[in-house]
Amino acid sequence: VGAGGGGSGGSDDDDDDDIPPPPPPLKNALFLHGGPGAGCVPNHARFFDPTKYRIFLLDQRGSGKSTPRGETSGNDLPNLVEDVEALRREIGDVERWDVILGGSWGSTLAVAYAQTHPSRVGSLVLRGVCLLRQPEVDWLFARGGGASLLNPEGWKSFESAVGIVADDDGDGDEEVSG
């Protein structure tokens, strides 16, 4: 018996007014983290309304929960672009990403993916855009660049971790050991 009750005299058509329409299908949203090597955390999903989006957080090669952690073999832009496309295909019912949000290095990856697979992208949201131009690379990774000046102790840890040794030959270029 419908919501009108059996003896109300109402027709079955009246009962349809009590049934809300189904919600619209969720849009597909992909979050691409910065880096190198940063990885995703559940908090990154907060950029999207879960009542409107199916949210996918991708840990890029060698980052986050991606294994092997720290792997650099094959970890280049063309392969990362194809990893995004492989994820889309693996999910199975994602014809396109309705929105890709990329931050820092993730913005570079988002733009490269959109250029390579334009029919698979509805929109891009880019924050902290980093296109790896030489001034940006120098600011991040050169001794005397902005990152080293803002956090000297962190810079020393970075130098140690990646094997940068002092410029002893006077040519102005740091050397990488190993």
C-alpha positions as CSV (number, residue, x, y, z in Angstrom):
1,V,0.0,0.0,0.0
2,G,1.4,3.4,-0.9
3,A,1.9,6.4,1.3
4,G,-1.8,7.5,0.7
5,G,-3.1,4.3,2.5
6,G,-5.5,1.8,1.0
7,G,-8.7,3.5,1.9
8,S,-7.8,7.1,1.2
9,G,-9.3,7.2,-2.2
10,G,-6.1,8.5,-3.7
11,S,-4.7,7.0,-6.9
12,D,-1.3,5.4,-7.3
13,D,-0.2,8.5,-9.2
14,D,-0.5,10.5,-6.0
15,D,1.9,8.2,-4.3
16,D,4.7,9.2,-6.8
17,D,4.7,12.7,-5.4
18,D,6.0,11.4,-2.1
19,I,9.1,9.7,-3.7
20,P,12.0,12.1,-4.2
21,P,13.8,11.9,-7.5
22,P,17.1,10.0,-7.4
23,P,20.1,12.1,-6.7
24,P,22.2,13.1,-9.7
25,P,25.2,10.9,-10.3
26,L,28.4,11.9,-8.6
27,K,31.1,13.7,-10.6
28,N,34.6,12.2,-10.6
29,A,37.3,14.2,-8.9
30,L,41.0,13.5,-8.9
31,F,43.5,15.0,-6.5
32,L,47.2,15.2,-7.6
33,H,49.7,16.0,-4.8
34,G,52.8,18.1,-4.9
35,G,56.2,16.7,-4.6
36,P,58.5,15.4,-5.3
37,G,57.6,12.5,-3.2
38,A,54.9,14.1,-1.0
39,G,52.0,11.7,-1.3
40,C,48.3,12.1,-0.4
41,V,46.7,12.1,3.0
42,P,42.9,11.7,3.7
43,N,42.6,15.4,4.5
44,H,43.2,16.2,0.7
45,A,39.7,14.9,0.1
46,R,38.3,18.0,1.9
47,F,38.7,20.0,-1.3
48,F,35.7,18.3,-2.7
49,D,32.1,17.9,-1.5
50,P,31.6,14.1,-1.0
51,T,27.8,14.5,-1.7
52,K,28.7,15.7,-5.2
53,Y,32.0,14.0,-6.1
54,R,33.6,10.6,-6.1
55,I,37.0,11.5,-4.8
56,F,40.2,9.8,-5.9
57,L,43.6,10.6,-4.3
58,L,46.5,9.3,-6.4
59,D,49.9,8.6,-4.8
60,Q,52.3,9.1,-7.6
61,R,55.2,6.7,-8.3
62,G,57.5,6.4,-5.4
63,S,55.3,8.6,-3.2
64,G,52.9,8.1,-0.3
65,K,51.6,4.5,-0.3
66,S,52.9,3.8,-3.8
67,T,55.5,1.1,-3.7
68,P,58.4,0.9,-3.8
69,R,58.5,4.1,-1.8
70,G,61.2,6.5,-3.1
71,E,61.6,4.7,-6.4
72,T,62.8,7.0,-9.2
73,S,63.2,4.5,-12.0
74,G,60.6,5.4,-14.7
75,N,59.4,8.3,-12.5
76,D,59.1,10.9,-15.2
77,L,56.3,13.1,-16.5
78,P,55.3,10.9,-19.5
79,N,55.0,7.8,-17.2
80,L,53.1,9.7,-14.5
81,V,50.7,11.0,-17.2
82,E,50.1,7.5,-18.3
83,D,49.6,6.4,-14.6
84,V,46.8,8.8,-14.3
85,E,45.2,7.4,-17.5
86,A,45.8,3.8,-16.3
87,L,44.0,4.7,-13.0
88,R,41.0,6.1,-15.0
89,R,40.8,2.9,-17.0
90,E,41.3,0.7,-14.0
91,I,38.3,2.3,-12.2
92,G,36.3,1.2,-15.1
93,D,33.3,3.6,-15.1
94,V,35.2,6.9,-15.3
95,E,34.8,8.2,-18.9
96,R,36.6,11.4,-17.9
97,W,37.7,13.2,-14.8
98,D,35.1,16.0,-14.2
99,V,37.7,17.9,-12.2
100,I,41.4,17.4,-11.6
101,L,42.9,19.4,-8.7
102,G,46.7,19.7,-8.7
103,G,49.0,21.5,-6.3
104,S,52.6,22.4,-7.0
105,W,54.1,19.5,-8.9
106,G,50.5,18.1,-9.1
107,S,49.6,21.2,-11.1
108,T,52.3,20.3,-13.6
109,L,51.1,16.7,-13.8
110,A,47.5,17.9,-14.2
111,V,48.3,20.2,-17.1
112,A,50.4,17.5,-18.8
113,Y,47.6,15.0,-18.5
114,A,45.1,17.5,-19.9
115,Q,47.3,18.2,-22.8
116,T,47.9,14.5,-23.5
117,H,44.3,13.4,-22.9
118,P,42.1,16.5,-23.5
119,S,38.8,14.5,-24.0
120,R,39.3,12.9,-20.5
121,V,39.3,16.1,-18.6
122,G,36.3,18.3,-17.8
123,S,38.2,21.0,-15.8
124,L,41.4,21.8,-13.9
125,V,41.9,23.5,-10.6
126,L,45.5,24.5,-10.2
127,R,47.0,25.8,-7.0
128,G,50.6,26.7,-6.2
129,V,51.5,26.3,-9.9
130,C,55.0,24.9,-10.5
131,L,56.0,24.4,-14.1
132,L,59.6,23.5,-13.3
133,R,61.1,26.5,-15.0
134,Q,64.8,27.1,-14.1
135,P,64.0,30.0,-11.6
136,E,61.5,27.7,-9.8
137,V,64.0,24.8,-9.7
138,D,66.7,27.1,-8.4
139,W,64.4,28.6,-5.7
140,L,63.6,25.1,-4.5
141,F,66.8,23.2,-4.9
142,A,69.8,25.5,-5.3
143,R,72.1,26.4,-2.4
144,G,71.3,30.1,-1.8
145,G,67.8,29.7,-3.3
146,G,64.7,30.6,-1.4
147,A,64.1,27.3,0.3
148,S,67.7,27.1,1.7
149,L,67.4,30.7,3.0
150,L,63.9,30.2,4.6
151,N,64.9,27.0,6.4
152,P,68.7,26.5,6.8
153,E,68.4,23.5,9.1
154,G,65.9,21.8,6.8
155,W,68.2,22.6,3.8
156,K,71.1,20.9,5.6
157,S,69.0,17.8,6.1
158,F,67.9,17.9,2.4
159,E,71.6,18.3,1.3
160,S,72.6,15.3,3.3
161,A,69.6,13.2,2.1
162,V,70.3,13.8,-1.6
163,G,74.1,13.8,-1.4
164,I,74.9,17.4,-2.2
165,V,78.4,18.3,-1.3
166,A,80.0,21.7,-1.0
167,D,81.3,23.5,-4.0
168,D,85.0,23.0,-3.5
169,D,86.2,23.5,-7.1
170,G,85.0,27.2,-7.2
171,D,82.9,26.8,-10.4
172,G,79.7,27.7,-8.5
173,D,78.1,24.3,-9.1
174,E,77.3,22.0,-6.2
175,E,78.2,18.4,-6.8
176,V,76.0,15.3,-6.1
177,S,77.9,12.4,-4.6
178,G,77.3,8.9,-5.4
